[in-house]
């Protein structure tokens, strides 16, 4: 027997399955409002150079020396202990190493002193002549559009560094808003039918921060990243209506809801929560049409499919993910966070052994799709307003582990950026002769955050929330040497 559809039951039915993603997108911006203070108004603080970010994160720790910072000295001194080479003894300074490590898991990691040769060749690429690994030939073809930063460092030697790269804070300090959430918090939407902050790919595991790597913490859940499945048949299962509910029926329910809300607004004119909740439901309703449209890859021509590697089994999964990322920013999504290598544990790039097998496989999966993304954005005129970031939580040791692998290495590693007012064809910063320490223009991970916010026209100091003081190293400083 059908029960009467009263307001309480109607709202419960409508909200079931929607509240997580919908409330994360359009809850009122005055959540943190207090006397004399207002949250961001959605406008940039100064003229921006970019509108959107595509953030590519390789989970597990990609080797910098076998990707974008090749070190021929590792071949020269292969098999020797660092102490048996002419290399400076300062490399092994125990006080420096001790003072630059904070880790949640005290697992007694040792400095790997027996040098391990490069597992792949490299050559100079593009007109800029930047050295790039032979595992990245397609990205190497795009190097003149890329700024390689070879002097990153962090202070977590274990995989809590995955979370740290996204928040700027060590896991020992707790959970904090992530870079995508700060962008969401600071800027207004460019498309009211889609979330501002989207997450693609399998996230990092609970051991290493889990979903907190794309959450907003004290900024409020309305600024969390919204996960979407790269599945054209069902990209948004938690927002689809029940099978028994027809689109026409759902539309009539929303019309009724708006009528009820108007009546309530007359009785309770200051009920901001109600208005925000209704907006979230309406966004979820619009997303049911807008999100599937993003994943209609059949609309793209055969040339675009080949560009992203959709015609090859090895590259198809990540290629579809990056094609979705392009279609999202094309439709006005501000921040697309893309994970590669999620495994439910430390991550696919964590090559403690068999590094050659591990990295050759992972690079083959991502190289062509990443290059396809850069080329596609450029030919569509989108690279000028979209920043692409390639990052990982730390590098791998110059020394050998288990005879044919490399251990975690936070003292010096590489990240690159392209588009959105970033100079192309340049290298900034450097590690020493064997890639052990960042020795020139060292940059803590939050400098990447600060650079992105600056290009998006945001001053992080003006985003501060009352009662939530941020540390300067957590905010970071823009890397101005790579800005055009």
C-alpha positions as CSV (number, residue, x, y, z in Angstrom):
1,X,0.0,0.0,0.0
2,X,1.4,3.4,-1.0
3,X,2.1,5.8,1.9
4,X,1.2,9.5,1.6
5,X,4.2,11.5,0.4
6,X,4.6,14.0,3.3
7,X,7.4,16.6,3.3
8,X,9.6,14.6,5.8
9,X,9.4,11.4,3.8
10,X,9.8,13.2,0.5
11,X,13.0,14.9,1.7
12,X,14.4,11.7,3.0
13,X,13.7,9.8,-0.2
14,X,15.1,12.6,-2.3
15,X,18.3,12.9,-0.2
16,X,19.0,9.2,0.0
17,X,22.2,8.6,-1.9
18,X,22.7,12.2,-2.8
19,X,23.8,14.0,0.4
20,X,27.5,13.1,0.3
21,X,28.4,14.4,-3.2
22,X,25.7,17.1,-3.4
23,X,26.3,18.7,-0.1
24,X,30.0,18.7,-0.9
25,X,29.3,21.1,-3.8
26,X,26.7,23.7,-3.0
27,X,26.2,24.1,0.8
28,X,26.1,27.8,1.5
29,X,29.4,29.7,1.6
30,X,28.7,31.2,4.9
31,X,29.4,28.1,6.9
32,X,32.3,29.8,8.7
33,X,30.8,33.2,8.9
34,X,31.3,35.0,12.1
35,X,31.0,38.6,13.4
36,X,32.8,40.9,11.0
37,X,34.3,38.2,8.8
38,X,33.1,36.7,5.5
39,X,34.5,33.7,3.6
40,X,35.8,34.2,0.0
41,X,33.4,35.6,-2.5
42,X,34.5,33.3,-5.3
43,X,36.5,36.0,-7.1
44,X,40.3,35.9,-7.5
45,X,42.3,38.3,-5.4
46,X,44.3,39.5,-8.5
47,X,44.4,38.8,-12.2
48,X,44.8,35.1,-12.7
49,X,47.0,33.4,-15.3
50,X,45.0,30.1,-15.1
51,X,41.5,28.9,-14.5
52,X,41.9,25.1,-13.8
53,X,44.3,22.5,-12.6
54,X,44.8,18.9,-13.6
55,X,46.9,17.2,-10.8
56,X,48.5,13.9,-11.7
57,X,49.8,12.0,-8.7
58,X,51.9,8.8,-9.0
59,X,51.2,6.8,-5.9
60,X,54.2,5.0,-4.3
61,X,57.2,7.2,-5.1
62,X,58.5,7.4,-8.7
63,X,62.2,7.4,-9.0
64,X,63.5,10.8,-9.9
65,X,66.8,9.5,-11.3
66,X,65.0,7.2,-13.8
67,X,62.4,9.8,-14.9
68,X,63.2,13.5,-15.0
69,X,66.6,13.8,-13.2
70,X,69.0,11.3,-14.7
71,X,72.3,10.8,-12.9
72,X,75.1,9.3,-15.0
73,X,77.4,9.2,-11.9
74,X,75.2,6.3,-10.7
75,X,76.5,4.2,-13.6
76,X,80.1,5.5,-13.1
77,X,80.1,4.4,-9.5
78,X,77.7,1.5,-9.7
79,X,78.3,-1.2,-7.0
80,X,80.5,1.0,-4.9
81,X,79.7,2.4,-1.5
82,X,79.4,6.2,-1.4
83,X,82.4,6.2,1.0
84,X,84.5,4.5,-1.6
85,X,83.9,7.3,-4.2
86,X,85.2,10.8,-4.6
87,X,81.7,12.1,-3.7
88,X,81.5,14.6,-0.9
89,X,81.2,13.1,2.6
90,X,78.5,15.7,3.4
91,X,76.0,13.5,1.5
92,X,75.9,11.2,4.5
93,X,75.8,13.8,7.2
94,X,73.7,12.0,9.9
95,X,72.7,15.2,11.6
96,X,71.2,16.5,8.4
97,X,69.3,13.3,7.7
98,X,68.0,13.1,11.3
99,X,66.9,16.7,11.4
100,X,65.0,16.4,8.1
101,X,62.9,13.3,8.9
102,X,59.6,13.0,10.7
103,X,57.6,9.8,10.2
104,X,54.6,8.1,11.6
105,X,56.1,4.6,11.3
106,X,59.5,4.3,12.9
107,X,60.7,1.4,10.8
108,X,64.4,2.0,11.1
109,X,65.1,2.8,7.4
110,X,68.8,2.9,6.7
111,X,70.7,5.1,4.3
112,X,71.3,2.9,1.2
113,X,75.0,3.6,0.5
114,X,75.8,0.9,-2.3
115,X,75.1,2.8,-5.5
116,X,72.6,1.3,-7.9
117,X,73.0,2.0,-11.7
118,X,70.4,3.6,-13.8
119,X,67.8,1.1,-15.0
120,X,67.0,2.9,-18.2
121,X,68.7,5.2,-20.6
122,X,68.0,8.9,-21.2
123,X,68.6,11.6,-23.7
124,X,68.2,15.3,-24.3
125,X,64.7,16.1,-25.6
126,X,63.2,19.0,-27.5
127,X,64.9,22.3,-28.4
128,X,65.5,22.9,-24.7
129,X,67.7,19.8,-24.5
130,X,66.4,18.7,-21.1
131,X,67.4,15.1,-20.1
132,X,64.4,12.8,-19.9
133,X,64.2,9.1,-19.3
134,X,63.7,6.7,-22.2
135,X,60.7,5.5,-20.3
136,X,59.0,8.8,-21.1
137,X,59.5,9.3,-24.8
138,X,56.1,10.9,-25.4
139,X,56.3,13.3,-22.5
140,X,59.8,14.0,-23.6
141,X,58.4,15.2,-26.9
142,X,56.4,17.8,-24.9
143,X,59.4,18.9,-22.7
144,X,59.5,22.4,-24.3
145,X,56.1,23.1,-22.7
146,X,57.2,21.8,-19.3
147,X,59.1,23.2,-16.3
148,X,60.9,20.5,-14.4
149,X,61.6,21.2,-10.7
150,X,64.4,18.9,-9.6
151,X,64.8,20.2,-6.1
152,X,61.8,19.1,-4.1
153,X,62.0,17.7,-0.6
154,X,59.7,16.5,2.2
155,X,60.3,15.2,5.7
156,X,58.3,12.0,5.8
157,X,60.3,9.0,4.8
158,X,57.3,6.7,4.7
159,X,54.1,6.9,2.7
160,X,52.4,9.4,4.9
161,X,54.3,11.6,2.5
162,X,51.4,11.0,0.1
163,X,49.1,12.9,2.4
164,X,51.8,15.5,3.1
165,X,52.1,16.3,-0.5
166,X,48.5,17.2,-0.7
167,X,48.2,19.2,2.6
168,X,51.7,20.5,3.2
169,X,51.6,19.1,6.7
170,X,53.2,16.0,8.1
171,X,50.8,13.1,9.0
172,X,52.0,13.5,12.6
173,X,50.4,16.9,12.8
174,X,46.9,15.5,11.9
175,X,44.6,16.1,9.0
176,X,44.3,19.5,7.1
177,X,42.7,20.9,4.0
178,X,44.2,19.7,0.7
179,X,45.3,21.9,-2.2
180,X,42.2,21.0,-4.3
181,X,39.9,22.0,-1.4
182,X,41.7,25.4,-1.0
183,X,41.1,26.0,-4.7
184,X,37.4,25.0,-4.3
185,X,37.1,27.2,-1.2
186,X,38.6,30.2,-2.8
187,X,37.1,30.3,-6.3
188,X,33.6,30.4,-7.7
189,X,32.2,27.8,-10.0
190,X,32.6,28.0,-13.8
191,X,29.8,25.4,-14.3
192,X,26.9,25.1,-11.9
193,X,26.1,21.6,-13.3
194,X,29.4,20.0,-12.2
195,X,31.4,19.9,-9.0
196,X,34.4,22.3,-8.8
197,X,36.7,19.6,-7.4
198,X,36.7,16.2,-9.0
199,X,38.7,13.1,-8.2
200,X,39.5,10.4,-10.8
201,X,41.3,7.1,-10.2
202,X,41.8,4.9,-7.2
203,X,42.8,7.1,-4.2
204,X,45.7,6.5,-1.9
205,X,45.2,3.8,0.8
206,X,44.1,4.4,4.4
207,X,47.7,3.6,5.5
208,X,48.9,6.7,3.8
209,X,46.1,9.2,4.3
210,X,43.2,7.7,2.4
211,X,40.5,10.0,1.3
212,X,41.9,12.7,3.4
213,X,44.2,13.4,0.5
214,X,41.2,15.1,-1.3
215,X,39.2,16.3,1.6
216,X,38.7,19.8,3.1
217,X,38.9,19.1,6.8
218,X,38.0,22.2,8.7
219,X,36.9,24.1,5.6
220,X,33.9,21.8,5.6
221,X,32.8,18.8,3.5
222,X,31.3,21.1,0.9
223,X,34.8,21.6,-0.3
224,X,35.8,17.9,-0.5
225,X,36.7,16.4,-3.8
226,X,33.9,14.5,-5.5
227,X,35.0,11.0,-6.8
228,X,33.7,10.1,-10.3
229,X,34.1,6.7,-11.9
230,X,35.7,6.6,-15.3
231,X,32.9,4.4,-16.5
232,X,30.7,5.7,-19.3
233,X,27.9,3.4,-18.3
234,X,27.8,4.4,-14.7
235,X,30.1,7.3,-13.8
236,X,28.0,8.6,-10.8
237,X,26.2,5.6,-9.2
238,X,25.5,7.4,-5.9
239,X,23.5,10.2,-7.6
240,X,21.4,8.1,-9.9
241,X,17.7,7.8,-8.9
242,X,16.3,4.6,-7.8
243,X,15.5,2.3,-10.8
244,X,11.8,2.6,-10.1
245,X,11.9,6.4,-10.4
246,X,11.4,7.9,-13.9
247,X,13.0,11.2,-14.9
248,X,9.5,12.8,-15.3
249,X,8.6,11.6,-11.8
250,X,11.8,13.0,-10.4
251,X,11.3,16.3,-12.2
252,X,7.8,16.6,-10.7
253,X,9.3,15.9,-7.2
254,X,11.7,18.8,-7.6
255,X,8.9,21.1,-8.7
256,X,7.0,20.1,-5.6
257,X,10.0,20.6,-3.5
258,X,10.5,24.1,-4.8
259,X,6.9,24.9,-4.0
260,X,7.2,23.6,-0.5
261,X,10.4,25.5,0.0
262,X,8.8,28.8,-1.0
263,X,6.1,28.2,1.6
264,X,8.7,27.4,4.2
265,X,10.8,30.4,3.2
266,X,7.8,32.7,4.0
267,X,7.5,31.1,7.4
268,X,11.2,30.8,8.1
269,X,12.9,33.5,6.0
270,X,16.3,33.0,7.7
271,X,16.6,29.3,7.1
272,X,19.8,29.3,5.1
273,X,20.4,25.6,5.8
274,X,17.2,24.7,4.0
275,X,18.0,26.8,1.0
276,X,21.5,25.3,0.8
277,X,20.1,21.8,1.1
278,X,17.7,22.4,-1.8
279,X,20.5,23.8,-3.9
280,X,22.5,20.6,-3.3
281,X,19.6,18.4,-4.4
282,X,19.2,20.5,-7.5
283,X,22.9,20.2,-8.3
284,X,22.7,16.4,-7.9
285,X,19.7,16.4,-10.3
286,X,21.6,18.5,-12.9
287,X,24.7,16.2,-12.4
288,X,22.7,13.2,-13.5
289,X,22.8,14.7,-17.0
290,X,26.0,16.7,-17.0
291,X,28.3,14.0,-15.6
292,X,27.5,11.2,-18.1
293,X,28.0,13.7,-20.8
294,X,31.7,14.1,-19.7
295,X,32.3,10.4,-20.3
296,X,30.8,10.1,-23.8
297,X,34.1,9.4,-25.3
298,X,32.4,8.3,-28.5
299,X,32.0,12.0,-29.3
300,X,35.8,12.3,-29.8
301,X,37.3,11.5,-33.1
302,X,39.7,8.6,-33.9
303,X,42.7,10.9,-33.8
304,X,41.9,12.0,-30.3
305,X,41.5,8.4,-29.2
306,X,44.9,7.5,-30.6
307,X,46.4,10.6,-29.0
308,X,45.4,9.4,-25.5
309,X,46.2,5.7,-26.3
310,X,42.6,4.6,-26.2
311,X,43.4,2.2,-29.0
312,X,46.0,0.3,-26.9
313,X,45.3,-2.0,-24.0
314,X,48.2,-0.8,-21.9
315,X,47.3,2.9,-22.2
316,X,43.5,2.7,-22.5
317,X,42.6,2.9,-18.7
318,X,44.8,6.0,-17.9
319,X,44.1,7.4,-21.3
320,X,40.3,7.4,-20.6
321,X,41.0,9.0,-17.3
322,X,43.0,11.9,-18.8
323,X,40.5,12.4,-21.6
324,X,37.8,12.7,-18.9
325,X,40.1,15.2,-17.1
326,X,40.3,17.3,-20.3
327,X,36.5,17.1,-20.9
328,X,36.0,18.2,-17.2
329,X,38.2,21.3,-17.4
330,X,36.7,22.1,-20.8
331,X,33.4,22.2,-19.0
332,X,34.6,24.5,-16.3
333,X,35.8,22.2,-13.5
334,X,38.4,24.0,-11.4
335,X,40.5,21.2,-10.0
336,X,40.8,17.6,-11.3
337,X,42.8,15.3,-9.1
338,X,44.0,12.2,-10.9
339,X,45.5,9.3,-9.1
340,X,47.7,6.6,-10.8
341,X,48.9,3.5,-9.0
342,X,46.3,3.1,-6.3
343,X,46.6,-0.5,-5.0
344,X,45.0,-0.4,-1.6
345,X,48.5,-0.3,0.0
346,X,51.7,1.8,-0.6
347,X,51.1,2.2,-4.3
348,X,52.2,0.8,-7.6
349,X,55.3,3.0,-7.9
350,X,56.8,1.7,-4.7
351,X,59.8,-0.2,-6.2
352,X,61.8,-1.7,-3.4
353,X,62.7,-4.5,-5.7
354,X,62.6,-5.1,-9.5
355,X,62.6,-1.4,-10.2
356,X,63.2,-1.9,-13.9
357,X,60.1,-4.1,-14.2
358,X,58.0,-1.9,-12.0
359,X,58.8,1.5,-13.6
360,X,58.9,0.3,-17.2
361,X,55.3,-1.1,-16.7
362,X,54.0,2.0,-14.9
363,X,55.6,4.5,-17.3
364,X,54.2,2.6,-20.3
365,X,50.7,3.0,-18.8
366,X,51.0,6.8,-18.3
367,X,53.5,8.2,-20.7
368,X,51.4,8.4,-23.9
369,X,48.2,9.5,-22.1
370,X,50.0,12.3,-20.3
371,X,51.6,13.5,-23.5
372,X,48.2,13.2,-25.3
373,X,46.7,15.4,-22.6
374,X,49.3,18.1,-23.0
375,X,49.1,18.0,-26.8
376,X,45.3,18.0,-26.8
377,X,45.0,20.9,-24.3
378,X,47.5,22.9,-26.4
379,X,45.8,22.3,-29.8
380,X,42.5,23.4,-28.2
381,X,43.9,26.5,-26.7
382,X,43.3,25.2,-23.2
383,X,46.9,24.8,-22.0
384,X,47.2,28.5,-21.6
385,X,44.5,28.4,-18.9
386,X,45.1,24.9,-17.5
387,X,48.0,24.0,-15.2
388,X,49.1,20.3,-15.4
389,X,51.1,19.0,-12.5
390,X,53.0,15.7,-12.4
391,X,53.9,14.7,-8.9
392,X,54.7,11.9,-6.5
393,X,55.3,11.8,-2.7
394,X,59.1,11.4,-2.8
395,X,61.9,9.9,-5.0
396,X,63.9,6.7,-4.8
397,X,67.3,6.3,-3.2
398,X,70.5,6.4,-5.3
399,X,71.6,3.3,-3.4
400,X,70.3,-0.2,-3.9
401,X,67.8,-2.0,-1.9
402,X,67.3,-5.8,-2.2
403,X,69.9,-5.8,-5.0
404,X,67.6,-4.4,-7.7
405,X,65.3,-1.8,-6.2
406,X,65.4,1.6,-4.5
407,X,64.1,2.7,-1.1
408,X,62.0,5.8,-0.2
409,X,63.9,9.1,-0.7
410,X,62.5,12.4,0.6
411,X,65.7,14.6,0.5
412,X,65.6,15.4,-3.2
413,X,63.1,14.5,-6.0
414,X,61.4,15.9,-9.1
415,X,58.0,17.3,-10.0
416,X,57.0,19.1,-13.2
417,X,54.4,21.6,-14.2
418,X,53.0,22.9,-17.6
419,X,50.5,25.4,-18.9
420,X,48.7,28.2,-17.1
421,X,51.5,30.8,-17.2
422,X,54.3,28.3,-16.4
423,X,57.4,28.7,-18.5
424,X,58.2,25.7,-20.8
425,X,61.5,24.1,-21.6
426,X,63.2,24.9,-18.3
427,X,64.8,23.1,-15.4
428,X,64.6,24.7,-12.0
429,X,66.7,23.5,-9.0
430,X,69.1,20.6,-8.8
431,X,70.1,17.6,-6.8
432,X,73.7,16.6,-6.2
433,X,75.8,14.4,-8.5
434,X,73.9,11.2,-7.5
435,X,70.5,12.7,-6.8
436,X,70.8,12.4,-3.0
437,X,70.1,15.9,-1.8
438,X,68.3,18.9,-3.3
439,X,71.2,21.4,-3.3
440,X,70.0,24.2,-5.5
441,X,66.8,26.2,-5.0
442,X,65.3,23.7,-2.5
443,X,61.5,23.6,-2.4
444,X,59.3,22.1,0.2
445,X,56.1,20.4,-1.2
446,X,53.8,23.3,-0.3
447,X,55.7,25.6,-2.7
448,X,53.8,23.7,-5.5
449,X,50.5,24.6,-3.8
450,X,51.5,28.2,-3.5
451,X,52.5,28.3,-7.2
452,X,49.1,27.0,-8.3
453,X,47.2,29.4,-6.1
454,X,49.2,32.3,-7.3
455,X,48.5,31.4,-11.0
456,X,44.8,31.0,-10.1
457,X,44.8,34.6,-8.7
458,X,44.6,33.6,-5.0
459,X,46.6,34.8,-2.0
460,X,46.5,32.0,0.5
461,X,46.9,34.4,3.4
462,X,43.5,35.9,2.5
463,X,41.9,32.5,2.5
464,X,42.6,32.0,6.2
465,X,39.8,30.9,8.5
466,X,39.4,32.5,11.9
467,X,40.8,30.4,14.7
468,X,42.8,28.2,12.2
469,X,46.3,29.7,12.0
470,X,48.4,28.3,9.2
471,X,52.1,28.0,9.3
472,X,54.2,29.7,6.7
473,X,55.9,26.5,5.5
474,X,52.4,25.0,5.2
475,X,51.3,27.8,2.9
476,X,54.6,27.8,0.9
477,X,55.9,30.3,-1.6
478,X,55.3,30.6,-5.3
479,X,58.2,29.3,-7.4
480,X,58.5,32.6,-9.3
481,X,61.5,31.5,-11.4
482,X,59.2,29.2,-13.4
483,X,56.4,31.8,-14.0
484,X,56.2,33.6,-17.3
